[in-house]
Amino acid sequence: MANSSGNLPALTAATMKQAGALVTTVGKEFHALGQRSQAEDAMMISFERAALMMQLDDVFSRPEVAAVVLLMANKWGWIEVAHDDKKNNYVPDEKILRVCKQAVSMGLLLGDPAGPQFCVMNGKSVMPHIKEAGFRHKLKSLGATNLRLSVAVIGVESRPNNAQQNDMLICGSASCTFGGKEFRVERSRDTPYRLQCWPSDGPDKNEGLAKRRLLRDLWAAVSGESIEDEEPEAPQQQAVTTIIHSDPAPLEGTVAYHSGLYNTAHFELQRYVNGITDDDAKARFGLCLELIHHADSAEGLKDRWKNDIAPALKELRPKPEIMDLFREACKQRGLSLEATR
């Protein structure tokens, strides 16, 4: 391949492992920051993210790291790169490394046995084009479970504004459980994906594209983070995804009502705890959360809060929004226990 670099260092198993450890360390810090981002000040998080991006720049500037990443992309195919061999138009190594840095900061893997998690596009964009495997990984890393995905080809028809061009019509749905709620996105037979197809295309190609787009829409519904595609959909394909967040809300004052509010607060606190890097603080915050979660009576929980949890939190000095979440978790857990009597 004309794009392969000849100035990369010779690699041994030891240097490859060292390169992996360097990238993994910063990648974990990005993941922890993402866990905390829902509960802390967005401006402060953005500055911490900038600092981590500088660390990642330093890591990728090391010759052994760059060498391993380019092997993954240009030789092993672990990272998909949109080289255009027919036109002898290759994506430069510099861009491959730049996009891979963005991918690591977004929580994507550079090598996944299930297949490439993203593609380095041959264009102006320096963001990774996330593939089906990438969205599956991001949803799992966020804490989503019970992921289900199905698509079906409806047929092929001419494009309304261009009879010479055919579109494959595909319907489907994707769902998962996250934070105690079910999230579901779907494209019905009345509002299918219209995907450009050619006589040489089989259904598998466009079914794969439809699965990716369903997972992209599911990710947006679950995380609140939209992903801009390299090639935006036609206007008639946008904003028609049906999103089902959860079952009807339970009646106020019931066990289900207070349990739902508690689960929401507990979930946010657990994400916050997971993102703490100081082992001692992480253990102490985690213990406070466990004391609330494992309380077996409202009266016992009040005593725990007064004698153990509140004093510990006072010493830990969390930000006001985190303290409010602990109070809410304790309150709703107590109300839930009272409602079970």
C-alpha positions as CSV (number, residue, x, y, z in Angstrom):
1,M,0.0,0.0,0.0
2,A,1.4,3.4,-1.0
3,N,0.4,4.9,2.3
4,S,2.4,2.6,4.6
5,S,5.1,4.4,6.6
6,G,8.7,3.3,6.5
7,N,9.9,5.3,9.5
8,L,8.1,3.4,12.2
9,P,10.2,1.6,14.9
10,A,10.7,-2.2,15.1
11,L,8.1,-3.7,17.5
12,T,8.4,-6.4,20.1
13,A,5.7,-8.0,22.1
14,A,6.9,-6.0,25.1
15,T,6.7,-2.6,23.4
16,M,3.3,-3.5,21.9
17,K,2.0,-4.3,25.4
18,Q,3.5,-1.1,26.7
19,A,1.8,0.9,24.0
20,G,-1.5,-0.8,24.8
21,A,-1.1,0.0,28.5
22,L,-0.5,3.7,27.7
23,V,-3.6,4.1,25.6
24,T,-5.7,2.0,28.0
25,T,-4.8,4.2,30.9
26,V,-6.0,7.4,29.2
27,G,-9.0,5.6,27.7
28,K,-10.2,4.6,31.2
29,E,-9.9,8.2,32.4
30,F,-12.1,9.3,29.5
31,H,-14.6,6.6,30.5
32,A,-14.6,7.7,34.1
33,L,-15.1,11.3,33.1
34,G,-18.1,10.3,31.0
35,Q,-19.6,8.5,34.0
36,R,-19.2,11.7,36.1
37,S,-20.4,14.1,33.3
38,Q,-24.1,13.6,34.1
39,A,-23.8,14.7,37.7
40,E,-21.1,17.4,37.6
41,D,-20.7,20.9,36.1
42,A,-20.5,20.6,32.3
43,M,-18.0,23.5,32.0
44,M,-15.6,21.9,34.5
45,I,-15.9,18.5,32.8
46,S,-15.1,20.1,29.4
47,F,-11.8,21.5,30.8
48,E,-10.9,18.1,32.3
49,R,-11.7,16.6,28.9
50,A,-9.3,19.0,27.3
51,A,-6.6,18.1,29.8
52,L,-7.1,14.4,29.0
53,M,-7.0,15.1,25.3
54,M,-3.5,16.7,25.8
55,Q,-2.4,13.5,27.6
56,L,-3.8,11.4,24.7
57,D,-1.8,13.6,22.2
58,D,1.4,12.8,24.2
59,V,0.6,9.1,24.2
60,F,0.0,9.0,20.4
61,S,3.1,11.0,19.7
62,R,5.2,8.1,21.0
63,P,6.6,6.1,18.1
64,E,5.7,2.7,19.4
65,V,2.0,3.7,20.0
66,A,1.8,5.2,16.5
67,A,3.4,2.1,15.0
68,V,0.9,-0.3,16.7
69,V,-2.1,1.8,15.7
70,L,-1.0,2.0,12.1
71,L,-0.5,-1.8,12.0
72,M,-4.0,-2.2,13.3
73,A,-5.3,0.0,10.5
74,N,-3.1,-0.6,7.5
75,K,-2.1,-4.3,7.9
76,W,-4.5,-6.2,10.2
77,G,-7.7,-4.4,9.3
78,W,-8.8,-4.0,12.9
79,I,-9.5,-0.4,12.1
80,E,-11.5,0.2,8.9
81,V,-9.9,2.8,6.7
82,A,-11.7,4.1,3.6
83,H,-8.8,3.9,1.2
84,D,-9.8,4.3,-2.5
85,D,-7.5,1.8,-4.2
86,K,-9.1,2.4,-7.7
87,K,-8.2,6.1,-7.6
88,N,-4.9,5.5,-5.7
89,N,-6.3,7.8,-3.1
90,Y,-5.1,6.7,0.4
91,V,-5.9,8.2,3.8
92,P,-2.7,9.6,5.2
93,D,-1.2,8.0,8.4
94,E,-1.4,11.4,10.1
95,K,-5.2,11.4,9.7
96,I,-5.6,7.8,10.7
97,L,-3.8,8.6,14.0
98,R,-5.9,11.8,14.5
99,V,-9.2,9.9,14.1
100,C,-8.0,7.1,16.3
101,K,-7.3,9.6,19.1
102,Q,-10.9,10.8,18.8
103,A,-12.2,7.2,18.8
104,V,-10.3,6.5,22.1
105,S,-11.7,9.7,23.7
106,M,-15.2,8.5,22.7
107,G,-14.7,5.1,24.3
108,L,-14.3,3.0,21.2
109,L,-11.9,0.1,20.9
110,L,-9.1,0.1,18.4
111,G,-9.4,-3.7,18.1
112,D,-12.6,-5.7,18.6
113,P,-13.0,-9.4,17.8
114,A,-16.6,-8.6,16.6
115,G,-15.1,-6.4,13.9
116,P,-14.0,-2.7,13.4
117,Q,-15.9,-0.4,15.7
118,F,-15.3,2.6,13.5
119,C,-14.1,3.7,10.1
120,V,-11.6,6.4,9.1
121,M,-13.3,8.2,6.3
122,N,-11.5,9.6,3.3
123,G,-12.7,13.2,3.5
124,K,-12.5,16.3,5.6
125,S,-14.0,14.8,8.8
126,V,-11.6,14.0,11.5
127,M,-14.3,12.2,13.6
128,P,-14.6,8.4,13.5
129,H,-17.6,7.0,11.5
130,I,-19.0,4.6,14.2
131,K,-20.1,1.2,12.9
132,E,-22.6,-1.3,14.4
133,A,-20.0,-2.9,16.6
134,G,-19.0,0.5,17.9
135,F,-22.5,1.4,18.9
136,R,-23.0,-2.0,20.6
137,H,-19.9,-1.4,22.6
138,K,-20.8,2.2,23.6
139,L,-24.3,1.0,24.8
140,K,-22.8,-1.8,26.8
141,S,-20.1,0.4,28.3
142,L,-22.8,2.9,29.3
143,G,-24.6,0.2,31.2
144,A,-27.4,-0.7,28.8
145,T,-28.5,-4.4,28.9
146,N,-31.0,-6.6,27.0
147,L,-30.0,-5.2,23.6
148,R,-32.3,-6.4,20.9
149,L,-32.1,-5.6,17.2
150,S,-34.1,-6.7,14.2
151,V,-34.5,-5.5,10.6
152,A,-36.5,-6.7,7.6
153,V,-36.4,-5.8,3.9
154,I,-39.7,-4.5,2.6
155,G,-38.6,-4.3,-1.1
156,V,-37.0,-2.1,-3.7
157,E,-38.6,0.9,-5.4
158,S,-37.6,3.8,-7.6
159,R,-36.7,7.0,-5.9
160,P,-39.5,9.5,-6.2
161,N,-37.4,12.3,-7.6
162,N,-35.2,10.1,-9.7
163,A,-36.6,7.1,-11.5
164,Q,-33.1,5.9,-12.5
165,Q,-32.1,5.4,-8.9
166,N,-33.5,2.6,-6.7
167,D,-33.9,2.6,-2.9
168,M,-34.1,-0.4,-0.7
169,L,-36.9,0.0,1.9
170,I,-36.1,-1.5,5.3
171,C,-38.0,-1.5,8.6
172,G,-36.9,-2.6,12.0
173,S,-36.5,-1.9,15.7
174,A,-33.8,-1.7,18.4
175,S,-34.3,-1.8,22.2
176,C,-32.4,-2.0,25.4
177,T,-32.8,-1.5,29.2
178,F,-31.0,1.4,30.8
179,G,-31.4,2.9,34.2
180,G,-34.4,0.7,35.0
181,K,-36.3,1.9,31.9
182,E,-36.8,0.3,28.4
183,F,-35.7,2.4,25.5
184,R,-36.9,1.4,22.0
185,V,-36.6,3.0,18.6
186,E,-38.3,1.7,15.5
187,R,-38.9,2.3,11.8
188,S,-42.2,0.9,10.8
189,R,-43.4,-0.2,7.3
190,D,-45.0,3.2,6.9
191,T,-41.7,5.1,7.8
192,P,-38.9,2.8,6.6
193,Y,-35.3,3.6,6.0
194,R,-34.7,4.4,2.3
195,L,-31.2,3.3,1.5
196,Q,-29.6,3.8,-1.9
197,C,-28.9,0.5,-3.6
198,W,-27.4,-0.8,-6.9
199,P,-28.1,-3.9,-8.9
200,S,-24.9,-5.5,-7.5
201,D,-26.0,-4.9,-3.9
202,G,-27.3,-7.8,-1.9
203,P,-29.8,-7.3,1.0
204,D,-27.1,-8.0,3.6
205,K,-25.3,-4.8,2.9
206,N,-28.3,-2.5,3.4
207,E,-29.6,-4.6,6.3
208,G,-26.2,-3.9,8.0
209,L,-26.6,-0.2,7.3
210,A,-30.1,-0.2,8.7
211,K,-28.9,-2.0,11.9
212,R,-26.2,0.6,12.3
213,R,-28.7,3.4,12.0
214,L,-31.1,1.9,14.4
215,L,-28.3,1.5,17.0
216,R,-27.2,5.1,16.3
217,D,-30.8,6.3,17.0
218,L,-31.0,4.1,20.1
219,W,-27.7,5.5,21.4
220,A,-29.1,9.0,20.9
221,A,-32.3,8.1,22.8
222,V,-30.4,6.5,25.7
223,S,-27.4,8.9,26.1
224,G,-28.9,12.1,24.8
225,E,-25.8,12.4,22.5
226,S,-26.5,12.6,18.8
227,I,-23.9,11.4,16.3
228,E,-23.4,13.3,13.1
229,D,-22.9,11.1,10.1
230,E,-20.5,11.7,7.2
231,E,-23.5,11.4,4.9
232,P,-26.7,12.8,6.4
233,E,-30.0,11.1,5.6
234,A,-32.5,12.6,3.3
235,P,-35.0,15.1,4.9
236,Q,-37.9,12.6,4.7
237,Q,-35.9,10.1,6.8
238,Q,-35.2,12.4,9.7
239,A,-37.2,12.8,12.9
240,V,-39.5,9.9,12.3
241,T,-38.0,7.4,14.8
242,T,-40.5,6.2,17.4
243,I,-39.0,6.3,20.9
244,I,-40.6,4.4,23.8
245,H,-38.9,5.3,27.0
246,S,-40.7,3.2,29.6
247,D,-44.0,1.9,30.8
248,P,-46.7,4.4,32.0
249,A,-45.6,6.2,35.2
250,P,-46.8,4.5,38.5
251,L,-49.1,6.3,40.8
252,E,-47.6,8.7,43.3
253,G,-47.1,7.2,46.8
254,T,-46.8,3.6,45.6
255,V,-43.8,1.4,46.1
256,A,-43.2,1.5,42.3
257,Y,-43.3,5.3,42.3
258,H,-40.7,5.8,45.0
259,S,-38.6,2.9,43.9
260,G,-38.4,4.4,40.4
261,L,-37.3,7.8,41.8
262,Y,-34.8,6.0,44.1
263,N,-33.4,3.9,41.2
264,T,-32.9,7.0,39.1
265,A,-30.9,8.8,41.9
266,H,-29.0,5.6,42.7
267,F,-28.1,5.0,39.1
268,E,-26.7,8.6,38.8
269,L,-24.7,8.2,42.0
270,Q,-23.3,4.8,41.0
271,R,-22.1,6.4,37.7
272,Y,-20.5,9.2,39.7
273,V,-18.8,6.7,42.1
274,N,-17.5,4.6,39.1
275,G,-15.9,7.8,37.8
276,I,-13.9,8.6,40.9
277,T,-10.2,7.9,40.4
278,D,-9.0,8.2,44.1
279,D,-9.4,4.7,45.5
280,D,-10.0,5.9,49.1
281,A,-12.7,8.4,48.2
282,K,-14.3,5.9,45.8
283,A,-14.5,3.3,48.5
284,R,-16.0,5.7,51.1
285,F,-18.6,7.1,48.6
286,G,-19.4,3.6,47.6
287,L,-20.0,2.6,51.2
288,C,-22.4,5.4,51.7
289,L,-24.3,4.3,48.6
290,E,-24.4,0.7,49.9
291,L,-25.7,1.7,53.3
292,I,-28.7,3.4,51.6
293,H,-29.3,0.6,49.2
294,H,-29.2,-2.2,51.7
295,A,-31.3,-0.6,54.4
296,D,-34.2,-2.8,55.4
297,S,-36.4,-0.3,57.2
298,A,-37.2,3.4,57.0
299,E,-36.4,3.9,60.7
300,G,-33.0,2.1,60.3
301,L,-32.2,4.2,57.3
302,K,-32.8,7.5,59.2
303,D,-30.5,6.3,61.9
304,R,-27.9,5.3,59.3
305,W,-28.1,8.7,57.6
306,K,-27.8,10.6,60.9
307,N,-25.0,8.6,62.5
308,D,-23.0,7.2,59.5
309,I,-23.8,8.5,56.0
310,A,-24.2,12.3,56.7
311,P,-21.0,12.5,58.8
312,A,-19.0,10.6,56.1
313,L,-20.3,12.8,53.3
314,K,-19.5,15.9,55.4
315,E,-15.9,14.7,55.5
316,L,-15.8,13.9,51.8
317,R,-17.3,17.3,50.9
318,P,-19.0,16.4,47.6
319,K,-20.3,19.1,45.3
320,P,-23.8,20.4,46.2
321,E,-25.4,18.5,43.3
322,I,-23.9,15.2,44.4
323,M,-25.0,15.9,48.0
324,D,-28.5,16.6,46.7
325,L,-28.5,13.2,44.9
326,F,-27.6,11.4,48.1
327,R,-30.4,13.1,50.0
328,E,-32.8,12.3,47.3
329,A,-31.7,8.6,47.2
330,C,-32.1,8.3,51.0
331,K,-35.5,10.0,50.9
332,Q,-36.9,7.9,48.2
333,R,-35.4,4.7,49.5
334,G,-37.1,5.5,52.9
335,L,-40.4,6.3,51.3
336,S,-40.2,3.1,49.3
337,L,-39.6,1.0,52.5
338,E,-42.4,2.7,54.3
339,A,-44.8,2.0,51.4
340,T,-44.0,-1.8,51.6
341,R,-45.3,-2.0,55.2
